[in-house]
Amino acid sequence: MMTELSVIFGEKTPTANPVFYRSYSQRTPTGRESFAEVSKRTIRGLQELGNLLDEEVALITKMQIQLKTLPSGRWLWIGGTPWVKNPKNYSGAYNCTSTNIEDLRSIALLMDLAMMGSGTGAVLEPEYINKLPPVQTKLKVQVVGEIGDIEPNHRQEHTTLIEDGGVWILTVGDSREGWVDAYYELINLSMNKFENPTLNVLVDVRNVRPTGEPLKGFGGIANPVKLVDLFYRVSAILNKANGRQLNSVELCLLIGEAASTIVAGNLRRSAGMRQAPFSDLLFADSKTNLWEEYEPGNWRIDPERDALRMANHSRVCHQKPTRDECIEAVRQQYYSGEGAIQWAGEAVARASCDLIPDKETKRDFLKAYNQGRAKQWISDRHPSMPQLELDHRVQRYGLNPCGK
């Protein structure tokens, strides 16, 4: 039987049907959207977002129906829906994001973005992660109740944290914000100093909707099968770092545990990118021997580093890498799949192509970047540029976590 998608995409693309209905077709009162309905919804959303002219809409429609161009995958899923018009959900329209990890909110933000389906990039440079507070208190976590114990009309939407007789009760709210806030509050507890060096924390998950229940607004269904384990694993990472700041690999694990908990409405797993400086050897070797062959043909992963699988790791070079460094990186990629290196100067130059119009100017800029003078180079040529923009431009080396 010929389906709509076999006609549109061709019979030689048999995976088009499951991928389309899994990742891009919204549920409606009458069933799943067709490709024509998805196109109509997403183009209407673009028209409203960009105040497009009729002729522009006609061109986009023609190109999309002919499969010559499509919006981002995230926009195909959520574009034109009431959900994405809410300012707190805007990032759900983007395939990929990148954030400097410099405070606890930036860590929680990555979980929030992943729950919206966006790929998450984390820049773990010392100038950022050294701003994080040290872990000062150990956590003794116990999860209480069963997911879905509380009926839908009595559930608590937002997360709350209260202290009762020396015990901290963290009640997880039944919402995206509820999950993110519970994750944040647990980390925040460990980084505050209390009279008691160890806190007893009860995590109440009874308000969380069970697996298979619909997600309102975003679409898809709930999938909290790893949520309970998240609180135990996060507290274990934090407890090991008690008395000091988290290092880059521990931050990768912390972020990775949240990512592994999330399947965005059971539709898209989190894609991740972690970037740390070339000199960070702990980060460089973090995935070495991640897998072990315990008997011929059978492999197992290091359980304490399992969450590192959730992201690609790239080493950022702020000085142009040598030939030998590039060869070593490729060799490491051959053995472990990791070890990618990035020449940040090239990335910043491309991201500021409006200031660097030709090859000669680019060579001059890269020379300045290699000498640590990139910001001064831009400032000398554009003295009226605001400091905020200047700082932002030299940070433009965040990588695409979805397309590496």
Kinemage of the C-alpha trace (Angstrom):
@kinemage 1
@onewidth
@group {chain A} dominant
@subgroup {mainchain}
@vectorlist {calphas} color= white
{ca met a 1} P 0.000 0.000 0.000
{ca met a 2} L 1.370 3.401 -0.970
{ca thr a 3} L 1.475 5.784 1.966
{ca glu a 4} L 1.569 9.565 1.783
{ca leu a 5} L 5.230 9.571 2.760
{ca ser a 6} L 6.269 6.908 0.263
{ca val a 7} L 4.881 9.183 -2.436
{ca ile a 8} L 6.556 12.297 -1.033
{ca phe a 9} L 9.938 10.849 -0.074
{ca gly a 10} L 10.044 7.928 -2.495
{ca glu a 11} L 9.820 4.196 -1.934
{ca lys a 12} L 13.616 3.992 -1.554
{ca thr a 13} L 13.388 5.785 1.805
{ca pro a 14} L 11.529 3.259 3.980
{ca thr a 15} L 12.639 4.910 7.227
{ca ala a 16} L 10.850 8.156 6.332
{ca asn a 17} L 7.545 6.858 7.632
{ca pro a 18} L 8.587 5.900 11.213
{ca val a 19} L 10.947 8.877 11.586
{ca phe a 20} L 8.351 11.385 10.453
{ca tyr a 21} L 5.590 10.083 12.715
{ca arg a 22} L 7.973 9.564 15.647
{ca ser a 23} L 9.668 12.957 15.616
{ca tyr a 24} L 7.683 15.548 13.649
{ca ser a 25} L 3.972 14.678 13.465
{ca gln a 26} L 1.852 16.022 16.314
{ca arg a 27} L -1.139 14.150 17.682
{ca thr a 28} L -4.500 15.726 16.832
{ca pro a 29} L -8.072 14.854 17.899
{ca thr a 30} L -8.397 12.855 14.672
{ca gly a 31} L -4.976 11.169 14.705
{ca arg a 32} L -1.474 12.104 13.580
{ca glu a 33} L -0.697 15.066 11.331
{ca ser a 34} L 0.073 14.357 7.693
{ca phe a 35} L 3.156 15.856 6.040
{ca ala a 36} L 0.923 18.466 4.387
{ca glu a 37} L -0.530 19.404 7.781
{ca val a 38} L 2.926 19.660 9.367
{ca ser a 39} L 4.049 21.898 6.495
{ca lys a 40} L 0.997 24.125 6.853
{ca arg a 41} L 1.496 24.433 10.631
{ca thr a 42} L 5.210 25.183 10.500
{ca ile a 43} L 4.985 27.644 7.604
{ca arg a 44} L 2.147 29.475 9.325
{ca gly a 45} L 4.342 29.716 12.410
{ca leu a 46} L 7.243 31.125 10.378
{ca gln a 47} L 4.918 33.644 8.765
{ca glu a 48} L 3.761 34.896 12.160
{ca leu a 49} L 7.270 34.872 13.619
{ca gly a 50} L 8.887 36.774 10.764
{ca asn a 51} L 5.959 38.862 9.510
{ca leu a 52} L 6.569 37.301 6.096
{ca leu a 53} L 5.043 38.651 2.917
{ca asp a 54} L 2.612 36.535 0.902
{ca glu a 55} L 5.172 35.975 -1.848
{ca glu a 56} L 7.747 34.844 0.727
{ca val a 57} L 5.259 32.366 2.197
{ca ala a 58} L 4.482 31.071 -1.301
{ca leu a 59} L 8.180 30.480 -1.995
{ca ile a 60} L 8.778 28.701 1.331
{ca thr a 61} L 5.691 26.543 0.776
{ca lys a 62} L 6.847 25.533 -2.692
{ca met a 63} L 10.361 24.683 -1.483
{ca gln a 64} L 9.117 22.714 1.515
{ca ile a 65} L 6.517 20.677 -0.368
{ca gln a 66} L 9.179 19.841 -2.986
{ca leu a 67} L 11.585 18.852 -0.178
{ca lys a 68} L 14.175 21.345 -1.389
{ca thr a 69} L 14.353 23.022 1.996
{ca leu a 70} L 12.973 22.382 5.477
{ca pro a 71} L 13.110 24.267 8.787
{ca ser a 72} L 14.962 22.813 11.762
{ca gly a 73} L 13.815 19.465 13.057
{ca arg a 74} L 12.706 21.118 16.266
{ca trp a 75} L 10.569 23.593 14.304
{ca leu a 76} L 8.999 20.757 12.300
{ca trp a 77} L 7.910 19.259 15.604
{ca ile a 78} L 6.838 22.339 17.541
{ca gly a 79} L 6.646 25.273 15.089
{ca gly a 80} L 3.279 26.980 14.859
{ca thr a 81} L 1.924 25.403 18.062
{ca pro a 82} L 0.575 27.454 20.977
{ca trp a 83} L 3.334 25.917 23.167
{ca val a 84} L 6.238 27.555 21.340
{ca lys a 85} L 4.622 31.007 21.551
{ca asn a 86} L 5.184 31.047 25.309
{ca pro a 87} L 8.481 32.921 25.946
{ca lys a 88} L 9.734 30.250 28.358
{ca asn a 89} L 9.534 27.700 25.532
{ca tyr a 90} L 11.251 29.646 22.726
{ca ser a 91} L 14.415 27.542 22.914
{ca gly a 92} L 12.386 24.475 21.992
{ca ala a 93} L 12.437 25.732 18.393
{ca tyr a 94} L 16.231 25.374 18.168
{ca asn a 95} L 18.057 22.180 17.277
{ca cys a 96} L 21.178 23.193 19.185
{ca thr a 97} L 22.339 25.442 22.003
{ca ser a 98} L 25.611 26.258 23.769
{ca thr a 99} L 26.197 27.627 27.264
{ca asn a 100} L 29.200 28.651 29.371
{ca ile a 101} L 29.078 26.707 32.650
{ca glu a 102} L 29.753 29.436 35.198
{ca asp a 103} L 26.970 29.084 37.785
{ca leu a 104} L 24.463 26.522 38.997
{ca arg a 105} L 21.671 27.994 36.882
{ca ser a 106} L 23.675 27.309 33.723
{ca ile a 107} L 23.874 23.630 34.718
{ca ala a 108} L 20.116 23.490 35.306
{ca leu a 109} L 19.532 25.353 32.038
{ca leu a 110} L 21.058 22.462 30.098
{ca met a 111} L 18.514 20.084 31.605
{ca asp a 112} L 15.703 22.494 30.741
{ca leu a 113} L 16.927 22.801 27.141
{ca ala a 114} L 17.292 19.043 26.775
{ca met a 115} L 13.749 18.523 28.033
{ca met a 116} L 12.580 20.788 25.211
{ca gly a 117} L 14.450 18.605 22.736
{ca ser a 118} L 17.361 20.968 22.020
{ca gly a 119} L 20.914 19.675 21.768
{ca thr a 120} L 23.070 21.078 24.578
{ca gly a 121} L 26.587 22.430 24.338
{ca ala a 122} L 28.598 23.131 27.505
{ca val a 123} L 31.813 25.176 27.514
{ca leu a 124} L 33.918 24.070 30.507
{ca glu a 125} L 36.786 26.544 30.382
{ca pro a 126} L 38.528 27.302 33.721
{ca glu a 127} L 37.518 30.973 33.515
{ca tyr a 128} L 33.906 29.778 33.777
{ca ile a 129} L 33.878 26.645 35.943
{ca asn a 130} L 36.214 28.239 38.516
{ca lys a 131} L 33.324 30.579 39.361
{ca leu a 132} L 31.304 27.664 40.704
{ca pro a 133} L 31.139 27.293 44.497
{ca pro a 134} L 32.784 24.276 46.147
{ca val a 135} L 30.779 21.305 47.373
{ca gln a 136} L 30.435 21.940 51.121
{ca thr a 137} L 27.831 19.465 52.361
{ca lys a 138} L 27.321 15.751 51.837
{ca leu a 139} L 23.875 14.540 50.880
{ca lys a 140} L 22.166 11.414 52.158
{ca val a 141} L 19.327 10.990 49.672
{ca gln a 142} L 16.270 8.779 49.964
{ca val a 143} L 13.528 8.758 47.329
{ca val a 144} L 10.076 8.272 48.839
{ca gly a 145} L 6.751 7.385 47.274
{ca glu a 146} L 6.051 5.964 43.832
{ca ile a 147} L 5.806 7.928 40.596
{ca gly a 148} L 2.132 8.526 39.782
{ca asp a 149} L 0.864 7.836 43.315
{ca ile a 150} L -1.032 11.135 43.356
{ca glu a 151} L -4.030 11.512 41.052
{ca pro a 152} L -3.712 14.047 38.180
{ca asn a 153} L -6.126 16.626 39.596
{ca his a 154} L -4.254 16.711 42.934
{ca arg a 155} L -0.676 16.866 41.645
{ca gln a 156} L 1.744 19.608 42.583
{ca glu a 157} L 3.096 21.322 39.455
{ca his a 158} L 6.068 23.134 40.990
{ca thr a 159} L 8.940 21.746 43.052
{ca thr a 160} L 9.186 22.724 46.712
{ca leu a 161} L 11.994 22.361 49.247
{ca ile a 162} L 11.332 22.593 52.972
{ca glu a 163} L 13.255 21.745 56.126
{ca asp a 164} L 11.400 19.758 58.790
{ca gly a 165} L 13.142 18.669 61.972
{ca gly a 166} L 16.571 18.486 60.404
{ca val a 167} L 15.324 16.651 57.298
{ca trp a 168} L 15.041 18.387 53.925
{ca ile a 169} L 11.986 17.388 51.896
{ca leu a 170} L 12.310 17.926 48.141
{ca thr a 171} L 8.937 17.445 46.447
{ca val a 172} L 9.328 17.086 42.680
{ca gly a 173} L 6.719 18.996 40.704
{ca asp a 174} L 4.899 17.456 37.765
{ca ser a 175} L 6.242 19.707 35.023
{ca arg a 176} L 9.386 20.399 33.055
{ca glu a 177} L 10.206 23.201 35.463
{ca gly a 178} L 9.509 20.831 38.359
{ca trp a 179} L 12.143 18.342 37.200
{ca val a 180} L 14.691 21.067 36.490
{ca asp a 181} L 14.146 22.818 39.815
{ca ala a 182} L 14.475 19.543 41.742
{ca tyr a 183} L 17.795 18.845 39.990
{ca tyr a 184} L 18.977 22.412 40.716
{ca glu a 185} L 17.878 22.397 44.365
{ca leu a 186} L 19.721 19.145 45.079
{ca ile a 187} L 22.967 20.544 43.637
{ca asn a 188} L 22.446 23.850 45.420
{ca leu a 189} L 22.010 22.107 48.789
{ca ser a 190} L 25.421 20.462 48.433
{ca met a 191} L 27.109 23.783 47.707
{ca asn a 192} L 25.799 25.526 50.795
{ca lys a 193} L 27.310 25.198 54.267
{ca phe a 194} L 25.168 23.882 57.097
{ca glu a 195} L 25.838 23.190 60.747
{ca asn a 196} L 25.462 19.482 60.023
{ca pro a 197} L 28.098 18.356 57.456
{ca thr a 198} L 25.649 15.751 56.084
{ca leu a 199} L 22.050 16.516 55.130
{ca asn a 200} L 19.247 13.973 55.083
{ca val a 201} L 17.199 14.660 51.934
{ca leu a 202} L 13.873 12.987 51.181
{ca val a 203} L 12.925 13.261 47.508
{ca asp a 204} L 9.171 12.873 47.036
{ca val a 205} L 8.284 11.759 43.484
{ca arg a 206} L 4.591 10.974 44.012
{ca asn a 207} L 3.407 13.993 41.999
{ca val a 208} L 5.283 13.009 38.843
{ca arg a 209} L 3.048 11.603 36.098
{ca pro a 210} L 3.783 7.977 35.195
{ca thr a 211} L 5.169 6.569 31.969
{ca gly a 212} L 2.770 6.797 29.056
{ca glu a 213} L 0.705 9.723 30.293
{ca pro a 214} L 0.398 12.567 27.727
{ca leu a 215} L 2.510 15.724 27.982
{ca lys a 216} L 0.259 18.748 27.634
{ca gly a 217} L 1.355 21.470 25.234
{ca phe a 218} L 4.669 19.971 24.164
{ca gly a 219} L 3.140 16.758 22.880
{ca gly a 220} L 4.373 13.221 23.303
{ca ile a 221} L 4.189 11.119 26.460
{ca ala a 222} L 5.893 11.094 29.854
{ca asn a 223} L 8.878 8.818 30.403
{ca pro a 224} L 10.243 9.184 33.968
{ca val a 225} L 11.775 5.705 34.164
{ca lys a 226} L 15.225 7.047 35.135
{ca leu a 227} L 14.119 9.990 37.267
{ca val a 228} L 14.438 8.218 40.628
{ca asp a 229} L 17.972 7.061 39.841
{ca leu a 230} L 18.942 10.629 38.879
{ca phe a 231} L 18.825 11.861 42.487
{ca tyr a 232} L 20.993 9.032 43.800
{ca arg a 233} L 23.585 9.372 41.037
{ca val a 234} L 23.786 13.168 41.242
{ca ser a 235} L 24.283 13.045 45.015
{ca ala a 236} L 27.033 10.421 44.584
{ca ile a 237} L 28.933 12.671 42.156
{ca leu a 238} L 28.597 15.654 44.484
{ca asn a 239} L 29.628 13.699 47.590
{ca lys a 240} L 32.870 12.566 45.967
{ca ala a 241} L 33.800 16.210 45.393
{ca asn a 242} L 33.044 17.300 48.959
{ca gly a 243} L 35.368 20.078 50.124
{ca arg a 244} L 36.349 21.328 46.655
{ca gln a 245} L 35.037 22.549 43.318
{ca leu a 246} L 33.795 20.128 40.710
{ca asn a 247} L 36.283 19.420 37.948
{ca ser a 248} L 35.425 19.349 34.249
{ca val a 249} L 34.777 15.590 34.111
{ca glu a 250} L 32.544 15.644 37.189
{ca leu a 251} L 30.561 18.442 35.564
{ca cys a 252} L 30.244 16.322 32.419
{ca leu a 253} L 28.915 13.487 34.578
{ca leu a 254} L 26.519 15.783 36.407
{ca ile a 255} L 25.130 17.166 33.138
{ca gly a 256} L 25.157 13.720 31.547
{ca glu a 257} L 23.082 12.191 34.332
{ca ala a 258} L 20.342 14.741 33.662
{ca ala a 259} L 20.599 14.121 29.919
{ca ser a 260} L 20.359 10.347 30.319
{ca thr a 261} L 17.200 10.820 32.392
{ca ile a 262} L 15.531 12.763 29.619
{ca val a 263} L 13.797 11.453 26.578
{ca ala a 264} L 11.980 14.568 25.367
{ca gly a 265} L 8.398 13.324 25.409
{ca asn a 266} L 9.735 9.928 24.310
{ca leu a 267} L 10.567 11.563 20.978
{ca arg a 268} L 14.175 12.741 20.926
{ca arg a 269} L 17.122 11.834 23.074
{ca ser a 270} L 19.425 14.602 24.186
{ca ala a 271} L 22.428 15.314 21.981
{ca gly a 272} L 25.374 16.878 23.804
{ca met a 273} L 28.716 18.557 23.262
{ca arg a 274} L 31.244 19.306 26.008
{ca gln a 275} L 34.224 21.589 25.373
{ca ala a 276} L 37.235 22.003 27.659
{ca pro a 277} L 40.709 23.466 27.089
{ca phe a 278} L 43.403 21.432 25.352
{ca ser a 279} L 45.507 21.559 28.527
{ca asp a 280} L 42.830 19.754 30.592
{ca leu a 281} L 44.285 16.233 30.500
{ca leu a 282} L 41.657 14.864 32.894
{ca phe a 283} L 38.997 15.839 30.358
{ca ala a 284} L 41.104 14.596 27.434
{ca asp a 285} L 41.344 11.094 28.905
{ca ser a 286} L 37.856 10.937 30.415
{ca lys a 287} L 36.569 8.343 27.944
{ca thr a 288} L 39.711 6.248 27.686
{ca asn a 289} L 38.852 2.576 28.364
{ca leu a 290} L 35.237 3.549 28.949
{ca trp a 291} L 34.270 0.092 27.658
{ca glu a 292} L 35.779 -3.195 28.834
{ca glu a 293} L 35.675 -6.554 27.052
{ca tyr a 294} L 35.020 -8.854 30.010
{ca glu a 295} L 34.834 -11.935 27.784
{ca pro a 296} L 35.411 -12.416 24.044
{ca gly a 297} L 32.773 -10.483 22.121
{ca asn a 298} L 31.000 -9.124 25.208
{ca trp a 299} L 31.596 -5.586 26.433
{ca arg a 300} L 30.459 -3.565 29.429
{ca ile a 301} L 30.730 0.115 30.278
{ca asp a 302} L 32.309 1.591 33.392
{ca pro a 303} L 29.154 2.220 35.484
{ca glu a 304} L 30.598 5.309 37.177
{ca arg a 305} L 31.348 6.929 33.819
{ca asp a 306} L 28.296 5.700 31.916
{ca ala a 307} L 26.771 9.204 31.652
{ca leu a 308} L 29.771 10.435 29.645
{ca arg a 309} L 28.218 8.676 26.657
{ca met a 310} L 25.596 11.406 26.490
{ca ala a 311} L 27.921 13.895 24.800
{ca asn a 312} L 30.855 14.313 22.463
{ca his a 313} L 33.980 15.761 24.091
{ca ser a 314} L 36.145 18.284 22.247
{ca arg a 315} L 39.394 19.909 23.357
{ca val a 316} L 39.580 23.620 22.617
{ca cys a 317} L 42.906 24.970 21.349
{ca his a 318} L 43.400 28.686 21.887
{ca gln a 319} L 46.701 28.369 20.077
{ca lys a 320} L 46.786 26.702 16.689
{ca pro a 321} L 47.420 22.949 17.216
{ca thr a 322} L 50.603 21.475 15.817
{ca arg a 323} L 50.720 18.688 13.256
{ca asp a 324} L 51.726 16.182 15.935
{ca glu a 325} L 48.843 17.247 18.182
{ca cys a 326} L 46.398 16.754 15.313
{ca ile a 327} L 47.800 13.289 14.560
{ca glu a 328} L 47.563 12.273 18.214
{ca ala a 329} L 43.960 13.492 18.350
{ca val a 330} L 43.032 11.410 15.302
{ca arg a 331} L 44.794 8.388 16.802
{ca gln a 332} L 42.824 8.765 20.020
{ca gln a 333} L 39.601 9.071 18.019
{ca tyr a 334} L 40.463 5.780 16.309
{ca tyr a 335} L 40.766 3.948 19.626
{ca ser a 336} L 38.011 5.577 21.668
{ca gly a 337} L 35.860 7.627 19.285
{ca glu a 338} L 36.887 10.777 21.141
{ca gly a 339} L 39.796 13.202 21.171
{ca ala a 340} L 38.455 15.799 18.754
{ca ile a 341} L 40.288 19.122 18.869
{ca gln a 342} L 39.055 22.540 17.872
{ca trp a 343} L 41.100 25.573 16.841
{ca ala a 344} L 39.020 28.250 18.540
{ca gly a 345} L 40.609 31.062 16.535
{ca glu a 346} L 39.148 29.648 13.321
{ca ala a 347} L 35.692 29.301 14.903
{ca val a 348} L 35.735 32.881 16.217
{ca ala a 349} L 36.917 34.186 12.832
{ca arg a 350} L 34.061 32.461 11.018
{ca ala a 351} L 31.535 33.708 13.569
{ca ser a 352} L 32.761 37.285 13.032
{ca cys a 353} L 32.928 37.194 9.239
{ca asp a 354} L 31.227 40.597 9.169
{ca leu a 355} L 34.466 42.023 10.643
{ca ile a 356} L 36.816 39.782 8.656
{ca pro a 357} L 35.911 40.205 4.966
{ca asp a 358} L 38.913 38.599 3.239
{ca lys a 359} L 41.685 36.023 3.645
{ca glu a 360} L 44.384 38.568 4.407
{ca thr a 361} L 42.371 40.086 7.266
{ca lys a 362} L 41.590 36.610 8.538
{ca arg a 363} L 45.278 35.641 8.615
{ca asp a 364} L 46.029 38.802 10.569
{ca phe a 365} L 43.226 38.050 13.039
{ca leu a 366} L 44.328 34.431 13.526
{ca lys a 367} L 47.855 35.587 14.223
{ca ala a 368} L 46.506 37.950 16.876
{ca tyr a 369} L 44.307 35.209 18.364
{ca asn a 370} L 47.269 32.846 18.529
{ca gln a 371} L 49.122 35.486 20.528
{ca gly a 372} L 46.202 36.050 22.889
{ca arg a 373} L 45.342 39.452 21.395
{ca ala a 374} L 42.022 38.690 19.676
{ca lys a 375} L 39.956 41.074 21.773
{ca gln a 376} L 42.492 43.870 21.352
{ca trp a 377} L 42.621 43.243 17.585
{ca ile a 378} L 38.847 43.731 17.293
{ca ser a 379} L 38.826 46.700 19.648
{ca asp a 380} L 41.597 48.505 17.712
{ca arg a 381} L 39.605 48.257 14.472
{ca his a 382} L 36.178 48.843 16.006
{ca pro a 383} L 36.755 51.182 18.955
{ca ser a 384} L 33.055 52.003 19.324
{ca met a 385} L 32.072 48.355 19.843
{ca pro a 386} L 30.409 47.886 23.268
{ca gln a 387} L 32.340 45.774 25.751
{ca leu a 388} L 29.486 43.278 26.022
{ca glu a 389} L 29.580 42.586 22.282
{ca leu a 390} L 33.364 42.427 22.295
{ca asp a 391} L 33.332 39.821 25.073
{ca his a 392} L 30.647 37.852 23.260
{ca arg a 393} L 32.490 37.747 19.945
{ca val a 394} L 35.634 36.173 21.377
{ca gln a 395} L 33.488 33.490 23.027
{ca arg a 396} L 31.935 32.358 19.751
{ca tyr a 397} L 33.448 28.918 19.548
{ca gly a 398} L 30.566 26.842 20.926
{ca leu a 399} L 30.130 23.755 18.743
{ca asn a 400} L 26.986 22.198 17.325
{ca pro a 401} L 26.122 19.229 19.573
{ca cys a 402} L 23.818 17.696 16.959
{ca gly a 403} L 25.997 17.772 13.855
{ca lys a 404} L 29.563 17.113 14.993
